[in-house]
Each structure stands twice: as structure tokens, then as C-alpha cells.
């Protein structure tokens, strides 16, 4: 059964990822040392794609959990279900990964409540132990198990910060939006845009990124550029695609929309 | 068009345009409105001096297209100067016509360089070029055609002087990164015009097209700036525009005001700055919102924190005995609030744990072949702890007035209310502070801390509360910002700023009643962004409009019975904390 259970989480084809620095070798080393990894960086800069790529490279199944405020410890660990007049224990995603040896990726980990996150503490030091109090089980993690979390230090409010006791269990890799030439290359690969047009889209993104902290919480991400490129690939006009994929999702403020539109027009 | 209509149409002034400049080049500028002068001899043009921009508001008469587009075109042009311009040109012996031509060459140079990075800018500027080749050979027509010829490669004009200018400009392409040749070429072209006997009158010259700046920012002027200039730096351009006699506004092709504006190095200004830096050590500066220019004036108001002379705490304790019933109730509730424990929510579809009784019931139901209730989980809900509370008291002169028929002055009531709150909450939370303020102009907003956060409500705090005095005026916005700063530093999930004020904000140096009102509103919005909720208790039922506009619908309460202030504050605390 266990083999089947992990099968769905295996990545068969190489996810495209263009390395921006030495993150691939850093992650590889951390995996070899079983050091939990934290990926820091703005939204849409390629953190999740990177984890998928690394899971493929390391030939490990990848179990992703999108964290949110409502998430409780049992959403990670598992719970009893009622079935045919009896109760049956159902492992949660973290337990499955620890039991069977997968990479568990907790996306946007700060969104989870602090009291939820402490369950990962014994798992992330040399004990590598997952305690399941409801089941009275102390689970020794599989040798291949690896924990990866991501968080975006940019936009969360003051209330949402990781405890030092949680943070210090990880090695961290910082991500930024790719440099211009790299971002153009990514865009061309992902959307099939002509290089010249891709370059203009990146220029638009750069104008918006300068407004971070000046009305915008986040700039235009690589992911948004890919969206715009895909729309253009569907035959949508460049300005309309930028409206739909870049400007409108970024803000609702009419004044900022005017400014962003002016920037879009200036770039094209 | 009325003033408010103008404002409404200017969507992007000032933030939109300053952000646009930042988006393009990462340069931070300050944008302000340039209003129409009373007797305008020549049409207004945008203006910049270093990173200060003035853009026409309301819209210029006769300029086509949308006002927003015009403002973006103007700010993009100035941004090109800021990004690609070198040091200012020195006037030396140049004639007015030469100054005008050099400026146009420089305009074209920076625009061409900007368009390499942002090709769309050329289209943004294009609609404002209206010059036609056929027009007469007056200097202003020629200059307008020159601007177009340098901007628009498809423009056809076979005037020999223009062709020469255009060819020389394009021939210098390799040198576009440098501006020195603009001065050389411009003075040569100016000489040519002189020989052609073309007259140039700098008094009625307005730069064309209309989105361009008036070239003031491009030149270094010889005469030392006047004292008036320093004033202008601080008070904005409005005032000097109207103060300057129209007759000496222009000289040598550039308006008189330019000298005034170029005042950065003036002695008066530096003296002022030195004085400011000394003051900074003892006081805290806060910005103030000016609704006219729709912009914050940075570090505009000074808050001076002053020690409170202790009063008779025993007398205050006696006064408090009148409120014994309210105090009992408040104490009881406060204890309950503080003693909140996590509670279980049962019978949920999804939760942390099985709700055992519900699960058993479900199994029993199943065994007896009736449909089981699937809600068999429970969840632990963590209750909210009481908020961090800052009680901010408006201590202006009017608090000393005994209203007809009242038993106590508003000041005495404010004291009792503070004491009641502090006494009752003493056992429950230390996340309570009581501050007050009274202002004497923007340079002196007095701020008093009667009870600090984390401090027990003891003899010292009681004596300080008893020493509360009321005088002077109400610069509410500044006090809100200062209190917001103190509250923002608290480590609490919820932060509450409870303001007690007796009416509209006012101060001795402000005559426009709307000014401080809008500033206080802006301060409240700023506090909300920092996670601070504000609530106001208004002591004057007639001031509802202003209190509502500052704090917003539902965030205020007006007292019809002044004597009930202490009970009312206590009730409010409970309601807002629950």
C-alpha cells in the first residue's frame, strides 16, 4: 500500500527550473545532511518550482501542504476517521512523508498558527521524531524524509512571524526575482514569447517592483509575467494581457492602476 | 470648474506621478500642485528644482487629452531630466534666446535617452506636439517647431535654420550621454537667429509643448537667493507665487521665481536646518497632512514630551468613591476578560480531535440503522485576550469650562474617568496607558504620560493623574500619530486607541477649519494601517460631523450627559474588548 500511496507524489518529468545562483548545490548538500531547508523570497519568484525541480532531481516524492491560519496540528499529523462502526487512523501529509520517506513542503509556513508549527520541532532536530499523541505513537522519520518550508518575509503583517525556535531549525536559501537576462530566458521558455517582447514584459515588471513599499506590497512576479505571456500566446493584445495579468491582480487602487498603466505604456 | 472638481479630476496628483517617476527610474521625488496665479501673463508650465516637482493643478486651459495623461507626460519628461541631466548649465553671458534653445536641445537629448529604455514614452509625449511647418518665422513659432523637429523624425520642415539644428543634433548622437555640446550648439543656433533678426521676448515666452517644464531646473543662476526663498522651501510654492510682484517675475528668459526656488544653498536655509537638528534631539517630529496639496508635509509638527507635576492623589481617590458601583462592575468584567481560557467547540464536521460523546452517538445511530450525525469532531478555540489600550485625552483650554448646570468641569471628569479605568483594570491587565496632549502651534505639541504601559497603577501614577491640567489648543492629528507610535510598539493582538476630545481640532497657527480635520482623519487611517483601532468619545454633541469624519461611522460615541463620562468610558472599554 505504501508504495501506491507515494506514487501519486512522484514527479516523472523534469520541471523546468533555471538556476539563479548556487541554490541547486546548496539544496543538494542540505538534503544529504538532512538539514531542513527554508526558502525565503517574494511570491511568484520560483520557490515552489525549485522544490519540484529538486524533488525530481533527488528522485523523491514531494508532498506539498499549503499552510493557512485554520490549519491545526491534526491537519498535518492525521486523525481518526469513523468507518464501518469503528475508528480508523488516517495519516496526515506530514506523517505520510515522515513514515514513507518523502520531501514534505510546507508552503507559506507563517500562515500556520504558531501552536500548530511546534509539532515539527522534534522532527527537525537530530531526533527526527514525529510524535502522534492521539495515536500514542512516536514515529521515527524515514531516512529519506526531508522537510522544506517557504515563507515570504516581504508582506506579512507584524503579527505573522516565525518564532526564533522554529526558524533556527532550518538552513535558509534566499530567492529574489531573477536578473533581467535570466527572467527573459525563463519567460521565453515558459511562454514561447519572442525575446524582444519578453524583454519588454520584464521591463514592466521592473517598474512595478520599484513601487514595492510605495503603494504596492509586492511587485510584479515572474509568475505574473508568465501569465501575461500565456495570454499573449492565446492571441490577446499585449496591453490587454498586461492589464489582465499584471496590473489588475496587483492592486485595486484606481490611482495605482493609472500609474501602472502609464508604466506599461511607457515600456511598450 | 470648482476647486473640488479639479481635485477629483486629478487622480494621480501627487502620489500617482511621484510613483510613476519612481517606477521608471527608481528616483524619489516630491510632487506638489502648481495652482494658477491670479494674473497669469504666460501659461503655467510644470517646474522642477532638484527632486521637487510642481505640476499644474487644475488642468491647463487648451491642453488636449486626459489630465492624467498630461500629468504622466510632464512627470516623465522631468524624470528624464533627473535621470540623464548633468550639472545645471551656468548662464554666464548667454542671451535669453540662447538659453531657450539650449534648454530645448537638452529637453530633446534627455527624452531621446529615456526613450531608449522606455520606447512608449515617445507615444506618451507625441500628442502635445502641434507645431506646423507653415507657421510664421516668429521666435516662438520657430522654437515650437524646433522642439517638434528634435522629437519627431517623421516631421517635415524645410526651414534652413531648423534643418541645420536638426542635423547637428542628430550628428551629435554619439555624445548624447553628455550635455556640454547642447550649450555650444544652442549658443551657435541662437547667434544665427540673431543674425536673421528674429526677435525674442522672454517675457511672453512659454515653453512648448505644454507638458515640458519651464527650464528653471536646468540653470544655475548667479544672484544669491533671497530670504524669501527659504520661506518658500518650507511653505511651498503657493505663497510666493502670489506674493511676488508680477512685474519683476521675469528676467533673462527665466522667471524671477527661479532664483527664489534655487535656494538650496542659502544661508538662511542652512541656519534653519541647524536649528532644526538641535530641536530634533529633544522632540519627536511627525508629518502633517495638507489636504490642499493632497500630500504629507514631512516632519512638520514637533511633539514635546513633558513631565507631569504631581497633584493630590488622595483627593482623586475621594472623587472616585462616587463611581463605586461602576468600578465594581468594571473590575468584575475585567477579571473575567483576563481569565479567559481556551474553550472547546464541540460537534464540528472537521476539527482537531474526536468529540467522543458525539462519536459514540453516531456509532449508536449507525448500529440502530438511523442516519448518524457526521459532526463528531471538536476544536479548541483560543479566546481573544483584552486589547492593549491607550486612553488619549485632549487637554485643551476648553476642558476647564464648567458647563451650565454641571457639577464638575470636563477636566475633572476626564481625571475621574482615567482613575476609574486605571483602578478597575489594575488587576486584569497592565496593557493600559493614559496620555494627554495640548498644543501651541505646530512647533510645540505638548504630550503628557500620566500612566505608562506596564506600570502598576500606584501612588506615582495616581499623583500624575491628579496633576492633570488643561490649556491651549487641540492639534489632534499629531497627537494621534504620537500615541499611535507608542501603541504600535506594544506586543498585543489587538490595539485600541480611545480618544476623548471636546470637539473639533484647532490650533493657533491654522485658520482653515478643514485642515486639521483632514490631518486627523489621515492620522487615524495611518494608525489603522499599523493595526490600531481608534474610537472617540466626543464631549460636545454639536461636533458630531467632525468626529464622524475623523474616526468614521460607528467609531465614536457622543456624550449627551457630560457627568456620565467615567461610566461611559468603562462601558466602552468592555464593549470594545469583548
HADDOCK unambig.tbl for C-alpha pairs under 7 A between the chains (distance, minus, plus):
assign (segid A and resid 72 and name CA) (segid B and resid 352 and name CA) 6.27 0.50 0.50
assign (segid A and resid 74 and name CA) (segid B and resid 352 and name CA) 5.45 0.50 0.50
assign (segid A and resid 85 and name CA) (segid B and resid 363 and name CA) 5.84 0.50 0.50
assign (segid A and resid 207 and name CA) (segid B and resid 23 and name CA) 4.14 0.50 0.50
assign (segid A and resid 207 and name CA) (segid B and resid 24 and name CA) 5.49 0.50 0.50
assign (segid A and resid 208 and name CA) (segid B and resid 23 and name CA) 5.90 0.50 0.50
assign (segid A and resid 210 and name CA) (segid B and resid 22 and name CA) 6.44 0.50 0.50
assign (segid A and resid 210 and name CA) (segid B and resid 23 and name CA) 5.20 0.50 0.50
assign (segid A and resid 210 and name CA) (segid B and resid 26 and name CA) 6.04 0.50 0.50
assign (segid A and resid 211 and name CA) (segid B and resid 19 and name CA) 6.71 0.50 0.50
assign (segid A and resid 211 and name CA) (segid B and resid 22 and name CA) 6.85 0.50 0.50
assign (segid A and resid 211 and name CA) (segid B and resid 23 and name CA) 5.92 0.50 0.50
assign (segid A and resid 255 and name CA) (segid B and resid 11 and name CA) 5.87 0.50 0.50
assign (segid A and resid 255 and name CA) (segid B and resid 12 and name CA) 5.64 0.50 0.50
assign (segid A and resid 255 and name CA) (segid B and resid 16 and name CA) 5.88 0.50 0.50
assign (segid A and resid 256 and name CA) (segid B and resid 16 and name CA) 6.31 0.50 0.50
assign (segid A and resid 259 and name CA) (segid B and resid 16 and name CA) 5.49 0.50 0.50
assign (segid A and resid 259 and name CA) (segid B and resid 20 and name CA) 5.64 0.50 0.50
assign (segid A and resid 263 and name CA) (segid B and resid 20 and name CA) 6.82 0.50 0.50
assign (segid A and resid 265 and name CA) (segid B and resid 120 and name CA) 5.37 0.50 0.50
assign (segid A and resid 266 and name CA) (segid B and resid 118 and name CA) 5.20 0.50 0.50
assign (segid A and resid 266 and name CA) (segid B and resid 119 and name CA) 6.27 0.50 0.50
assign (segid A and resid 266 and name CA) (segid B and resid 120 and name CA) 3.83 0.50 0.50
assign (segid A and resid 266 and name CA) (segid B and resid 121 and name CA) 4.64 0.50 0.50
assign (segid A and resid 267 and name CA) (segid B and resid 118 and name CA) 4.58 0.50 0.50
assign (segid A and resid 267 and name CA) (segid B and resid 119 and name CA) 5.99 0.50 0.50
assign (segid A and resid 267 and name CA) (segid B and resid 120 and name CA) 5.26 0.50 0.50
assign (segid A and resid 268 and name CA) (segid B and resid 118 and name CA) 7.00 0.50 0.50
assign (segid A and resid 268 and name CA) (segid B and resid 119 and name CA) 6.13 0.50 0.50
assign (segid A and resid 268 and name CA) (segid B and resid 120 and name CA) 4.94 0.50 0.50
